[in-house]
Amino acid sequence: MEIDVLYQKFKMCSGVSTDTRKLSKDCIYFALKGDNFDGNEFVQKAFESGAKYCVVDSKNAVINENCVLVDDVLSSLQQLATYHRSEIGIPIISLTGSNGKTTTKELINTVLSSTYKVRATKGNLNNHIGVPLTLLSFTKSLDFGIVEMGANHKKEIAFLSQIAQPDYGLITNFGKAHLEGFGSVEGVIKGKSELYDYLKANDKTAFINTDDKKQIKQIGDYANTISFGADINNDCVITFKSANPYVKLNYDNIEINSQLIGDYNYGNIAVAVAIGKHFNVTTEDIKKAIESYQPDNNRSEIIRKGTTRIILDAYNANPTSMIAALKNLKQLDAKNKYLFLGDMFELGNEAEAEHQSITNFAEDNFDENIYIIGENFYKTKSKETTKVFNSFEDLKPILNSLNLSDSTILIKGSRGMALERILDLI
């Protein structure tokens, strides 16, 4: 079926769904395949749950005239998203990076929403399925759409850029993330920079943090940029002030006091400020937006339990973000400090060396109260004072016996470790 024909059916629907358990009435259902399921098998259930049309790629799944047979459901979803993006014609801001993507997306959304009608990627729907779903949720009535793009291998950002066709783009940073897929840090830099490649090829605008020399190197002499950072020659001059524990920065002769911890969040805030400035959001509204934003979803949250202060950063972890979190904890004023560090995933052949490096860094900077959890950390060589656990289940009996009064605790690990479970046991 031609995409323009499919698009006419899409416009008759209330929205898009790929999950029969979460269907909205009169939506269009895309029968995607996964490793352990085939959406074609749930067409009858989709109609019973209220779907108006079902897009399928199996002839056996065509059970009535409202079934749309295509060669490949996923490809059709992606093509439809790009077609829709072209039809609505709103400005699209895309972002990627090794760390801080979702926080940065939320900050940009908060700043722009103070003045404009904006919609952004929900949660972390930032892959080859999430990006199309995000685009298909946008409407002509919006002033901006914000699209987060994630990747764990080369060519993925290039592919997502072709789907989203952004007018503006930014990279939060380059770090040691998804080394298994990218192969090396150099591979990460090249892979994330595919967004710059798209912007350059199509004469679109890049926001560049000039405090990050890697970004300057990767963008090269490309002229269509909006620069921000401490350099007085920047388009938007922003300076870091402090982070103990919350990030403070100066912009346009005012101080902005965020509710985000760690100097690693400075760049995430700064780009939101720069985007706000570029699109004529007032300084007052920028300040209000940044200061009102509160992190959630296990990302750099500060939680207090009596006299205990908990830094919950358990949504994800890689060597770069882990070191940044440890450096931040080291500089905080606290009577006692505890570290609960969980395994970092998707490091491939570098897993052993990177976990050993984190263990060494933690022991070099903290004398005691170091708890490392997971199969990779369990293999590291550590001091006798470091408590090592093969799994969360092994850690659980210890938690109830700890006296954590008057302490600051860092909880950080990859999503699969689910270390937020510690909160219920302390």
Secondary structure, DSSP 4 states (H G I P E B T S, - for coil): --HHHHHHHHHTSS-EES-GGGPPTT-EEE--B-SS-BGGGGHHHHHHTT-SEEEES-GGG--STTEEE-S-HHHHHHHHHHHHHHHH---EEEEE-SS-HHHHHHHHHHHHHTTS-EEE--TT--STTHHHHHHHT--TT-SEEEEE---SSTTHHHHHHHHH--SEEEE----S--HHHH-SHHHHHHHHTHHHHHHHHTT-EEEEETT-HHHHHHHTT-SSEEEEES-TTSSEEEEEEEESSEEEEEETTEEEEEEEESGGGHHHHHHHHHHHHHTT--HHHHHHHHHH----TTSSEEEEETTEEEEEE-S---HHHHHHHHHHHHHS--SEEEEEEE---S-GGGHHHHHHHHHHHHHHH-SS-EEEESHHHHTS---TTSEEESSHHHHHHHHTT---TTEEEEEE--GGG-GGGGGGG-
